[in-house]
Amino acid sequence: TTLAGVEEKFKNVTEKESRAGLTTAIGLLLRSQRSHLPDATNYRRQQYEAEQDIVRLQTEQMPLEDERNDLSDIESQVEASLSLVSVADAEDGELRQMTVELLTDRRHYLDDLLADYDSCLFTLGETDVTCRRLETTIREYESYIDERVLWIRSAPAVDTGLVKKTLTAIEDFISHRQWPMVWKFVVRDAQTYWPIYGLFLTGFIAISGLSRRMRRSVANLGEEAQKQMGSGIPLMLMATGLTIVMAAAWPLALWFAGWRLSFADLNLASALSVAFLFCAAALWLVDSFRKLCRRRGVAESFLDWPQPIVRSLHANLLLYVAGGIPLSFIVGVASTLDEGTSADSIGRLGIVSFCLLMAVMLRRIVRPSGAVIGDLLRSNPNSMMYRLRWIWYPFAVGSPLCLAVLALMGYQYTAEQLMIRLQLTLVLSIVLVITYTMLMQWMLAAKRSLAMKQARARRAAAIAAAQRETEEDGSSTDPIPAFE
């Protein structure tokens, strides 16, 4: 039934798109269909489980078939069974008759059991084929929608009624009829699954309570690493792990709220769940990097980043946490709640505000004369990056502004998707920079260790040569002085 429904929807949408073209109405239909498509991963898992069951049942079926084939000749099996008893018992007619009846009954039972195995294998085979077709159809449907929906206008261009629509959307959200049901679900869920809630509260309180101690531990690890002559990579990884754990308290709370709300069969709860889960992932990534850039943190103590860079990144990332996370929550709820009816009002205002916030952050971070990359550019005035700064700097700052203009023009879905990709690009860049810096620190430590070994070898050779000269000449010489 599900397969027929998905295939029918796919066929209808393609026919409508071929007749009407890529209009705004088709775009709304495609986005609605995309949000209501079943999860292909579930069918992939069911197909895998069906394959495993088929292999298991076939393995169990083979010895049963062998036993059933042996029972085709009842007389020979009777003789084989009676050969195990005494001669007098074997000649007993009643015992022979009972043996025949038992073996006959066993053959019937095996026939029924093998028939059930065949029926089950047939059903599992159909399930396997259906799940494969469902997964393929859903993937093709998703690909079909994604290829067309990005550049279709998702809403009319902004007009003077935006403020009124936004106020109406806020009032509708506050007075939504499902709020009482959501609160009842939360209370009932907490009463039913109180061990899970207790475990979450324990973890949240533990991380929050140990945050200051973990911060001191990171600072102490940095001091210890600076005293060591080795690479300090284990200490660096330990400090990074502690920093990531430190940043996990509030993201854990958001994730837990989104996870539990996902079990409520309510549209409001579903919208809140999607927004909470997205904000949890974003907050954990950003706050982890922000805490890496703390005073006496990993970036300063282990990676040797200059203090102006660390302070600038810490301040700008705090701006993202304070402004970007709430705006992401607003956009997430508006895009999901009640089929996205408030997406073109408060949702559009949220994405535009988020784009402006990103433009301000990027302007502060990538400004050629700023603290983050200013020293790098000034130290390499002949580099391609320095010569092209008048191109990449306006492009970096102007990209979020262009996305804001797209949202105002009605291409809000396009702006949201491209903004997500922009943030993922920034996250990847940050991870690459941190990884590169760690590798350079390791190479520098290895080079330092090799230089020290060579210096010790030269000093030992000089001492040995001086001793040989003393022994040959019979005169005393000044000892070789120690050197750094």
Phi, psi and omega in degrees: 000315179297318180298315180296321179294317179295316180296322179293317178297319179300315181295316181296319181294318179296323178293317179295320180293323179290330180278314187264340184084184183274075179267174178297320179297318177296322178298317177297319179296316181296318180294321177296315178297322181297320182286339182258003178291142176295160180281117181294335181296325179297319180288328174297320179292319178296322179295321178294318179295323177296319178299316179296319179294323179298314179297318181296314181294321177296323177295320178287331185285327186300311178294329176294321177295320177298317179295321179294323178294325178293330181275006177296324178256094185296320185299316180295323178292326176295313179299319179295323180289319181286341178292347181272353181250180182289165183295321180296318178292323182295331181273358179287119182294323180294319178296320179297318181296319178296321179295317178300314182296317180297315180293324178294316177298320180296323179295319178297316179299319178295322177299315179295318181296316179295326176296320177295320177299315179297318179296317180294318178296323178296316178296317179295323176297317177296320178298318179301310182295317181295317179295323177297314180295320179297313180299315180297316181296317180295318179297317179295320179297315178298317178297319179299316181291315183297328180290336186250332191280340188296320186253027173257135179298125183268350181199162175295159177298154183296144178224189184290347180273007183297317182296316180296317178297322181294315178298320178295319179295321178295316178297318179296322180292317181294321183260025182299139186291344183268358180302312178302321180291326177295315180296320177298320178296317181298315180296314180295320180294320179293324179289325182283316185249047183298330176298323179294317178295321178296320177296319178296313180298322178298314179295319181295314180293322180295314181294317180294318182289328181267004184298314182295321179294320178295325178297317177295324179295320177298317179296318179294321177298322177295319178294320179294322180294324179290336178278335182285154178264353181272198185283330181071014181298315178302318178295322179296316179295323178294317179294322177296318178298317177297322179295318179296321177294320178303322183277003189266355187295298182289322172302324177297320178296316179295318180296318181296318178298315179294323180294314182291322179293338180293344180272353180273131180274061182224140181295319179295316179296322179296317179295317178296322180297313180300316181293317180297316182295318179295315181295327178297314180295316181295316182295320181296316179297310186291315183290330175298314179292325179296319179287335172297330183266016176289164174297130184063028178268194184295316183298322183276318187274327185254318184271352178059037174286141178300148182300320178300322179294315182297316181293321180295315179296318180298316181292317182290324177289330173296324175298321178294317181297317184285327183250320186288321182294312176299321178294322176297322178296317180297315181295319180297316180292316182296327182283342186249326187292129176051052178060028177071033182293335179258013182292325183273005178243272180290329176295318179293318178297323179292316181291325177294316178297321179295319178297319178296320178298317178296323178297317178297315179298313181295324178299319180288324187279315188259011178299128184303331179262008183277184186280335189284304183243006180298313180297322180297317180291317181292331179281346179230067185292344180262003182285157178296325180296322179289320182289332182259019183296333179284355177257307185286332180292310176297327179294317180295316181285326184281342181299310176298326179294321176296322177294324176296320178296319178300318179296321178293330179281350180113352179269058185289316178301319178299315180297319180296314182294318179291327177293321176299317179295323178297317180293321177297324177297318179295319178297316179298320179298317180296316179298319179295320179296315179296317179296316179298317181295320178298318179295320179295322177295320178295317179295321178295318178295320178296319178295319178297316180297319179295320179296321179294319178297318179295321179295318178296321179295318179295321180294318178297320178294321179294320179295318180295319179295320179296321179294322178295319179297322180295318180293324182285319184273339183074011180251156180270143177235159180292141178296154178290122181291149175286148180220158181288000000 
